[in-house]
Amino acid sequence: MPEPAVGPVVLDAADLNRALTRISHEIIESARGADDLIILGIPTRGAVLAHRLAERISAAEGLAVPSGSIDITMYRDDLNMRPARALGHTVIPSRGVDGKTVVLVDDVLFSGRTVRAALDAINDIGRPRAVRLAVIVDRGHRELPIRADHVGKNLPTHRGESVRVRLSEIDGQDEIVLLRDAEKQS
């Protein structure tokens, strides 16, 4: 059973569904079709969102759009500041990334450091023609010059706040909640 929301719900299941549908159409439009698209999510929730986006794009375009995930653990710049964590799973579609348009998917864009790590990881796998970034929530506070190409919701936050994304595949329900300092500890 998922824990109850402790802050305001900024996107409910219907809102999230609409945002994903809009983003999928934006991706198709910017790529001028889906022929050379590969959708890669940053685990954990980014991988789920990547799969959902790939399904929507496939349905809209009538062709299978491959999706996968890219583990960024060893590319993070804060490895020495965080407790050790297990390596995640990287799944690259059999077509590879060379010459393709890769859409990198994450749940929340904050400092930009996770995306920088993902770009490094992609670079070690191959040389895509282009990399686009899709996120469900852009909360600001960038520390690196990174901007999302496709955003579900721009949500200006204070540094003391955080955004919790819940997805039915992992958490039993779809919603995005804004947590304030006191709420994060409950």
Secondary structure as GFF3:
##gff-version 3
##sequence-region A 1 186
A	DSSP	beta_strand	9	11	.	.	.	ID=ss1
A	DSSP	alpha_helix	13	31	.	.	.	ID=ss2
A	DSSP	beta_strand	37	41	.	.	.	ID=ss3
A	DSSP	alpha_helix	45	61	.	.	.	ID=ss4
A	DSSP	beta_strand	67	69	.	.	.	ID=ss5
A	DSSP	three_ten_helix	73	75	.	.	.	ID=ss6
A	DSSP	three_ten_helix	79	81	.	.	.	ID=ss7
A	DSSP	beta_strand	101	109	.	.	.	ID=ss8
A	DSSP	alpha_helix	113	125	.	.	.	ID=ss9
A	DSSP	beta_strand	130	138	.	.	.	ID=ss10
A	DSSP	beta_strand	150	154	.	.	.	ID=ss11
A	DSSP	beta_strand	162	166	.	.	.	ID=ss12
A	DSSP	alpha_helix	168	171	.	.	.	ID=ss13
A	DSSP	beta_strand	175	179	.	.	.	ID=ss14
A	DSSP	alpha_helix	181	184	.	.	.	ID=ss15
###
